[in-house]
Amino acid sequence: MHNFWIGLCISALFIVWAPPAFTVSLAACHLWLLLPRWYTLFRLNLGHEQGMLKFNPADASYYSQ
């Protein structure tokens, strides 16, 4: 979630200096890159209180205790 908010704030800073179309496309690209990670995060984390979710460049793993 930190990646989402930091990227969104950086995109919002571009509103002052860049054209609105560039800012919207920057925010859309940011969301496009984060959506697979969000889907995996919410899909594997439903209803599990204990466990660890680990993201690697090649895959995502969930370890339950």
Secondary structure, 3 states (H helix, E strand, C coil): CHHHHHHHHHHHHHHHHCCHHHHHHHHHHHHHHHHHHHHHHHHHCCCCCCCEEEECCCCEEEECC
